[in-house]
Amino acid sequence: MVAKAKRVGEQRYRESYGRYLEDFVVGDVYEHRPGRSITESDNTWFTLLTMNQHPLHFDKAYGEKTEFGQILVNSCLTISIVTGMSVSDVSQKTIANLGWDKVRLTGPVFIGDTIYAESKVLSKRMSGSRPHQGIVTVETIGKNQHGNQVISFERSMLIPETGHAVDDQIEY
């Protein structure tokens, strides 16, 4: 999402990211850039932080003996990075993430891979109980540097209409 400059005073502007509810159009696809190359440190630290002790994620000798022939990036890191890549386009103004559905790990991710992502708007509707807010569902796909899909998921979020986001209310 290209930053928008919001006027906040005389000759004063504030950078704003994200989409309001009315900016989403079913069928639109947002390509999230830049890509993200995954390092050994990224994978090791994430694996340690999440207490995942599977040796496939941090033991090179173990990984070499598997069908992958090398260390495999922790799949929870992959979903975190791909979700994070989509934030400025899809959920920067979100009030709440409502859930991830249909998470599919469609290909392996290795140290040194660069991940790119895109999101397609699947649905949009007004909230039945929250005025000036609606629910947007997107399908997000992550691909590696070769164009091979490595992950897909659907994510639903509660999104405000223009003028009703938290950053529209803050004066600082």
C-alpha positions, 0 to 999 in steps of 0.5 A, spaced: 500 500 500 502 506 498 503 511 503 497 516 504 499 523 506 494 525 511 493 533 513 494 534 520 495 541 520 497 547 517 503 545 512 503 539 516 502 531 514 502 525 517 504 518 513 498 513 513 498 506 511 492 501 510 486 500 507 479 502 510 473 498 509 470 501 503 477 501 499 477 493 499 474 490 492 472 483 492 477 480 486 482 485 487 489 482 488 495 486 492 502 484 491 506 485 497 513 487 497 519 487 498 520 480 499 523 477 505 530 472 505 530 468 510 536 467 514 539 461 519 538 466 524 531 468 523 529 460 523 534 459 529 531 464 533 524 463 532 525 456 533 528 457 540 523 463 542 517 458 540 520 452 544 519 448 538 525 442 539 524 438 532 531 438 530 529 438 522 529 446 524 536 447 527 540 441 526 544 441 520 546 433 520 539 431 522 536 435 516 541 432 511 539 425 513 531 427 511 528 427 504 529 435 504 537 434 505 537 440 509 534 444 515 527 446 513 524 453 516 519 452 521 512 453 518 510 458 523 515 462 521 513 462 514 506 464 516 508 469 521 513 472 515 507 472 510 502 475 514 507 480 516 508 482 509 501 483 508 500 488 514 501 495 510 496 493 504 491 489 508 490 490 515 494 496 518 488 499 520 485 492 522 481 493 529 482 485 530 484 479 526 478 474 527 482 468 524 486 464 519 482 458 516 485 453 510 492 454 512 496 450 507 503 448 507 504 447 500 512 447 499 518 447 503 522 453 505 529 453 506 534 457 509 536 462 504 529 462 500 526 469 499 519 469 500 514 474 496 506 474 498 500 477 495 493 477 497 486 476 494 480 479 497 475 474 497 469 477 501 467 484 504 461 485 508 458 490 514 458 488 521 451 486 524 453 488 531 459 494 530 457 500 526 462 503 521 466 496 521 466 490 517 469 484 515 474 483 510 476 476 508 482 475 504 486 469 501 494 470 502 499 466 498 506 466 499 511 464 493 519 463 493 524 466 489 522 461 484 515 462 483 513 456 487 507 456 492 509 455 499 503 457 503 496 459 503 491 461 508 485 465 508 484 471 514 478 475 516 479 481 519 475 487 522 476 493 518 473 500 520 470 505 515 474 511 513 474 516 519 473 510 524 480 507 525 484 508 531 489 512 527 484 517 525 482 519 532 489 520 535 492 527 536 500 526 538 
